C-alpha cells in the first residue's frame, strides 16, 4: 500500500536532534513524578543558568538539539520550569520558533507520549501555520490516536493548509490517498486523486505516486479496489496486472506518520461480530484512458524500482499498448518485478519462460515461478501448474492412469 513518509526533525543542519536520547516513560514528566523529586533551593539556583542557557540555545541561536537535550535532562531531574517549557499547554515559547515546536512534538512522539506530541504539532500548525506540523497533526486527527475520536474531515483541512503554506509533499501524497479511498472527503474522486498524486510526484518524487497516476491512465480508475483486475479486459494474453490492497478505510500515508494504529484496530470502522463489511463507494470523475500516458508514468516509477510499475509496464510492452511492442523489454521488467518478490511478477515471468516470450523457453524455470506465485495467492498460477502436475502423476504411475 501507499506508504512512503517519515518524520524528519526540522532544525539546522549543523544541529540535528539526536535520534537516540535516553527515552524514559512519559510518566517521568508528570507533575507527581517531579513533585516527588523536588529539590532544595540551592539546587534550583545552580540549575537556573542551565535552564536559561537551554532556552537561549533554542530561541536565539537555533541550536534545537542542544537545548532540547538540556531541558530533557533538567525535567527528568525534577526541574518544574523545564517541564513547563516542554509542556505544549504551559510553554512560553513563541510562534516564531515553530521548528523547535515541531522538534518537541517529534521528541514526545519518540517517547510514545502522543498526547504531548499531538499538542506540539497542533500548536505549531495553528499558531505558526507550519506545514510539517500541520501534516503531523492531521495524522493524529485521521487516526484518532490520543483523541477521543478521529476527525478525518478536519485532518483534510489541515492537509490543505500544509499544501497552501508550504507545498508539502507528504500532504499532497496523503490527499491523493484520501480522494482515492474516500477517507475524510465526500467521494472517491479519480481526477482529484490523480491531481494530488501528480503534485506529490512533482514535490517529492514518490514512486508510489507515479505508479498510481500510471495505473489511472491505464484503467480510468484507481488501483485501490480488490474487485478490480486491470487485466480482465484482455484475458487471452495471460498477463496478470498489479493493483493495490491495504486498509481501504484508513489513510495509511498518515497512519505511518504516527506509528500506525493502536493495536492494529481501525478507528473509523469499529468491528462488531454482527456488523457486515460496508461496500466501498464507487469512483466518480474517471479519467480518460491514455496508454501512452500510462506507460510514461509507469516508467517514472519503474526507474525508481517500483515492483508493480515494472510489472504493469512489462504488460504494455508485451501487448504493444502505449509503447512499441518489445518482448525482450517486457521480459526485463517482469524480471525486475519478480526479483522484488511481487506475486504477479512471478506469474508473468513464468509465462515468459513457458512461451519463450523475450527469452529462451525454460519449463523448469516456468514451473518454479508458477509455484512461487501460487504460494502468494495467484489463482492463475494454480491453473498454469495443472499440466506440470499431470505430468508428474503420469511419471509416477509409469504412464498408467487409474
C-alpha positions in Angstrom: 0.0 0.0 0.0 0.9 3.6 -0.3 3.2 4.1 2.4 6.3 6.4 1.7 6.6 9.1 4.6 8.9 9.5 7.5 9.3 12.2 10.2 12.5 14.2 10.0 13.4 16.6 12.7 13.4 20.2 11.4 16.4 22.1 12.7 19.7 23.5 11.5 21.8 21.0 9.5 24.6 21.6 12.0 22.5 20.7 14.9 20.3 17.7 14.2 18.0 16.5 17.0 19.5 13.3 18.5 17.6 10.2 17.3 18.6 8.2 20.4 18.1 10.3 23.5 17.5 8.4 26.7 13.8 7.6 26.5 12.1 7.2 29.8 8.4 6.5 30.2 6.1 9.6 29.7 5.3 9.3 33.4 8.7 10.8 34.2 7.4 14.2 33.1 4.3 14.0 35.2 3.7 16.6 38.0 3.6 13.8 40.5 7.0 12.5 39.5 8.5 15.9 39.6 7.0 16.9 42.9 8.3 13.6 44.3 11.8 14.6 43.3 11.6 18.2 44.4 15.0 19.7 45.1 16.2 22.1 47.8 16.5 25.8 46.9 20.3 25.8 46.5 20.0 23.2 43.7 17.3 25.3 41.9 19.7 28.2 41.9 22.5 26.1 40.4 20.2 24.9 37.7 18.8 28.3 36.7 21.8 29.2 34.4 21.5 25.8 32.8 17.8 26.4 32.1 18.3 29.8 30.7 21.2 28.5 28.5 19.0 25.8 27.1 16.2 28.2 26.2 18.7 30.7 24.7 20.1 27.9 22.6 16.7 27.1 21.2 15.2 30.6 20.9 18.1 32.8 19.9 20.8 30.5 18.3 18.6 27.8 16.8 20.5 25.0 18.4 17.4 23.0 19.0 19.1 19.7 19.7 21.4 21.0 22.4 18.6 23.0 24.1 16.2 20.1 23.9 18.7 17.7 25.4 19.4 20.0 28.3 15.7 20.6 29.0 15.0 16.9 28.8 17.7 16.2 31.4 16.5 19.0 33.7 12.9 17.9 33.5 13.8 14.3 34.3 15.8 15.6 37.3 12.8 17.3 38.8 13.0 20.9 37.3 9.4 22.2 37.1 10.4 25.1 34.8 12.0 22.8 32.3 8.9 20.6 32.5 6.6 23.5 31.9 8.7 24.7 28.9 8.3 21.2 27.4 4.5 21.2 28.0 2.6 22.5 24.9 -0.1 23.9 27.2 2.2 25.8 29.5 5.2 26.6 27.4 6.2 30.3 26.9 7.9 29.6 23.5 6.7 32.0 20.8 5.2 31.1 17.4 8.3 32.2 15.6 10.1 29.2 17.0 7.9 26.8 15.1 10.7 24.5 14.1 11.5 24.0 17.8 7.8 23.3 18.5 7.9 20.6 15.7 11.1 19.1 17.2 9.4 18.9 20.6 6.5 17.1 19.0 8.8 14.6 17.5 10.7 14.2 20.8 7.5 13.3 22.6 6.4 11.0 19.8 9.6 9.1 20.3 8.7 8.8 24.0 5.3 7.4 23.0 3.7 10.3 24.7 1.2 11.0 21.9 -0.8 13.5 23.9 2.1 15.9 24.3 3.2 15.2 20.7 -0.2 16.0 19.3 -0.3 19.2 21.4 3.0 20.5 20.0 2.1 19.7 16.4 -1.3 21.4 16.9 0.4 24.4 18.5 2.9 24.8 15.6 0.2 24.2 13.0 -2.3 26.7 14.4 -0.1 29.3 15.9 2.6 29.4 13.3 0.9 27.7 10.3 4.0 25.4 9.9 3.3 22.9 7.2 5.2 19.9 8.6 3.4 20.2 11.9 0.0 20.5 10.1 0.6 17.2 8.3 1.6 15.5 11.6 -1.4 17.0 13.4 -3.6 15.7 10.5 -2.1 12.2 11.1 -3.4 12.3 14.7 -6.8 13.6 13.6 -7.3 11.0 10.9 -6.2 8.0 13.1 -7.8 9.3 16.3 -4.6 8.5 18.3 -4.5 10.4 21.6 -8.0 11.8 20.8 -11.5 10.6 21.9 -12.5 10.2 18.3 -10.9 10.6 14.8 -11.9 13.7 12.8 -10.9 12.9 9.2 -12.7 16.0 7.8 -10.6 18.3 10.0 -7.5 16.3 9.0 -8.2 17.1 5.4 -8.5 20.8 6.3 -5.0 20.7 7.9 -3.5 18.8 4.9 -4.9 21.6 2.7 -3.3 24.2 5.0 0.0 22.3 4.8 -0.1 22.4 1.0 -1.1 26.1 0.9 1.6 27.2 3.3 4.5 25.0 2.2 3.5 22.9 -0.9 4.2 20.0 1.4 4.9 16.8 -0.5 3.6 14.5 2.2 0.3 16.5 2.3 -0.1 16.0 -1.4 0.6 12.3 -1.1 -1.9 11.9 1.7 -4.6 14.0 -0.1 -4.1 11.7 -3.2 -4.8 8.7 -1.0 -7.8 10.5 0.7 -9.5 11.1 -2.6 -8.6 7.5 -3.8 -10.2 5.9 -0.7 -12.9 8.4 0.2 -11.5 9.0 3.7 -12.3 12.4 5.0 -13.7 13.6 1.7 -17.2 13.3 0.2 -16.4 10.9 -2.6 -13.7 8.7 -4.2 -12.7 11.2 -6.9 -10.3 9.9 -9.6 -9.5 13.2 -11.1 -8.8 14.9 -7.8 -6.8 12.0 -6.6 -4.6 12.0 -9.7 -4.1 15.7 -9.4 -2.8 15.3 -5.9 -0.6 12.4 -6.8 0.9 14.4 -9.6 1.7 17.1 -7.2 3.2 14.6 -4.8 5.4 13.4 -7.6 6.5 16.9 -8.6 7.4 17.8 -5.0 8.6 14.6 -3.6 9.4 12.2 -6.5 7.4 9.4 -4.8 7.4 6.2 -6.8 4.0 5.2 -5.4 2.5 8.5 -6.7 3.8 7.9 -10.3 2.6 4.3 -10.2 -1.0 5.4 -9.2 -1.1 8.0 -11.9 0.1 5.5 -14.5 -2.5 3.0 -13.3 -5.2 5.6 -13.6 -4.3 6.5 -17.1 -4.2 2.8 -18.0 -7.6 1.9 -16.5 -9.5 5.2 -16.0 -9.8 4.5 -12.2 -7.5 3.9 -9.3 -5.7 0.8 -8.0 -7.4 0.8 -4.6 -10.1 -1.9 -5.2 -9.9 -5.6 -4.6 -12.7 -6.1 -7.1 -10.7 -4.5 -9.9 -8.5 -6.7 -12.0 -6.9 -4.4 -14.6 -6.0 -7.4 -16.8 -9.6 -8.6 -17.2 -10.1 -6.7 -20.5 -7.5 -8.9 -22.2 -7.6 -12.4 -20.7 -6.2 -14.0 -23.9 -2.8 -12.5 -23.3 -2.4 -14.3 -19.9 -0.7 -11.4 -18.2 -1.6 -10.5 -14.6 -1.6 -6.8 -13.8 -1.0 -5.5 -10.4 -3.3 -3.2 -8.3 -3.1 -2.3 -4.6 -4.6 -3.8 -1.5 -4.3 -2.3 2.0 -6.8 -0.9 4.5 -9.4 0.9 2.5 -10.8 2.8 5.5 -7.5 4.3 6.7 -5.2 6.9 5.2 -2.1 4.8 5.6 0.2 7.6 4.5 -0.8 9.5 7.6 -1.1 6.4 9.9 2.5 5.5 9.3 3.5 9.1 10.3 2.2 8.5 13.9 3.5 4.9 14.1 0.4 3.1 12.8 -2.9 2.4 14.5 -3.0 1.3 18.2 -3.5 -2.4 18.4 -4.0 -2.7 14.7 -7.6 -1.5 15.1 -9.3 0.7 12.5 -10.6 3.8 14.3 -13.0 4.6 11.5 -14.7 1.2 11.3 -15.3 -0.3 14.7 -15.7 -4.0 14.4 -18.5 -6.0 16.0 -19.5 -9.6 15.3 -22.8 -8.7 13.7 -21.6 -5.7 11.6 -21.4 -6.5 7.9 -18.5 -5.1 5.9 -19.6 -1.9 4.2 -19.2 -1.7 0.4 -16.8 0.9 -0.8 -18.4 3.8 -2.7 -17.8 3.8 -6.4 -15.4 6.2 -8.1 -16.6 9.4 -9.6 -14.9 11.6 -12.3 -12.9 8.8 -14.0 -10.2 10.0 -16.3 -9.9 9.2 -20.0 -7.7 6.2 -20.6 -4.4 7.0 -22.3 -2.0 4.1 -22.6 0.9 6.3 -23.8 0.5 8.4 -20.6 0.2 5.2 -18.6 3.5 4.0 -20.0 5.2 7.4 -19.3 4.2 7.4 -15.7 4.9 3.7 -15.2 8.4 4.4 -16.5 9.0 7.1 -13.9 8.0 4.7 -11.1 9.9 1.7 -12.6 13.1 3.8 -12.8 12.9 4.0 -9.0 12.4 0.3 -8.8 8.6 0.2 -8.1 7.7 -3.5 -8.5 4.1 -3.0 -9.5 5.0 -0.3 -12.0 7.6 -2.7 -13.5 5.1 -5.4 -13.8 2.4 -3.3 -15.4 4.9 -1.6 -17.8 6.1 -5.0 -18.9 2.5 -5.9 -19.8 2.3 -2.8 -22.0 5.5 -3.9 -23.8 4.1 -7.4 -24.2 0.8 -6.2 -25.7 2.1 -3.2 -27.5 -0.3 -0.8 -25.7 1.0 2.8 -25.4 4.5 1.6 -26.5 6.1 -0.3 -29.4 5.8 -4.0 -28.6 9.0 -5.5 -27.4 9.1 -8.9 -25.8 12.7 -8.5 -24.5 12.0 -5.2 -22.8 8.8 -6.7 -21.3 10.7 -9.7 -20.1 13.3 -7.5 -18.4 10.6 -5.5 -16.5 8.9 -8.7 -15.4 12.2 -9.9 -14.1 12.6 -6.8 -12.0 9.1 -7.3 -10.6 9.7 -10.9 -9.8 13.1 -10.2 -8.2 11.4 -7.7 -5.9 9.1 -10.6 -4.7 5.9 -9.4 -6.5 3.5 -12.4 -6.9 2.2 -11.1 -10.3 5.8 -10.7 -11.4 6.5 -14.4 -10.6 3.5 -15.5 -12.6 4.1 -13.3 -15.6 7.8 -14.2 -15.8 6.8 -17.8 -15.7 4.5 -17.2 -18.7 7.5 -15.7 -20.5 9.7 -18.8 -19.8 6.8 -21.1 -20.7 6.1 -19.5 -24.1 9.5 -18.2 -24.9 8.5 -14.5 -24.8 11.6 -12.4 -24.7 13.7 -15.4 -23.6 14.5 -19.0 -24.4 11.9 -21.5 -23.4 12.6 -22.9 -19.9 9.7 -25.0 -18.5 11.6 -25.8 -15.3 12.0 -22.2 -14.6 8.4 -21.5 -15.5 7.2 -24.2 -13.1 9.4 -22.8 -10.3 7.9 -19.3 -10.8 4.4 -20.6 -11.0 4.8 -22.3 -7.7 6.1 -19.1 -6.1 3.1 -17.2 -7.5 0.7 -19.9 -6.2 2.1 -19.7 -2.7 1.4 -15.9 -2.8 -2.2 -16.4 -3.8 -2.2 -16.1 -7.6 -5.1 -18.3 -8.7 -4.0 -18.3 -12.4 -0.7 -19.9 -11.2 -2.6 -22.9 -9.9 -4.3 -23.3 -13.2 -0.9 -22.9 -15.0 0.6 -25.7 -12.9 -2.1 -28.3 -13.8 -0.1 -29.6 -16.8 3.1 -29.9 -14.8 1.3 -31.8 -12.0 -0.4 -34.1 -14.5 3.0 -34.9 -16.0 4.4 -35.7 -12.5 1.4 -38.0 -11.8 1.9 -39.7 -15.2 5.6 -40.3 -14.5 4.9 -41.7 -11.0 2.3 -44.1 -12.4 4.6 -45.4 -15.1 2.3 -43.9 -17.7 -0.8 -45.6 -16.4 -3.9 -43.7 -15.1 -6.4 -45.3 -12.8 
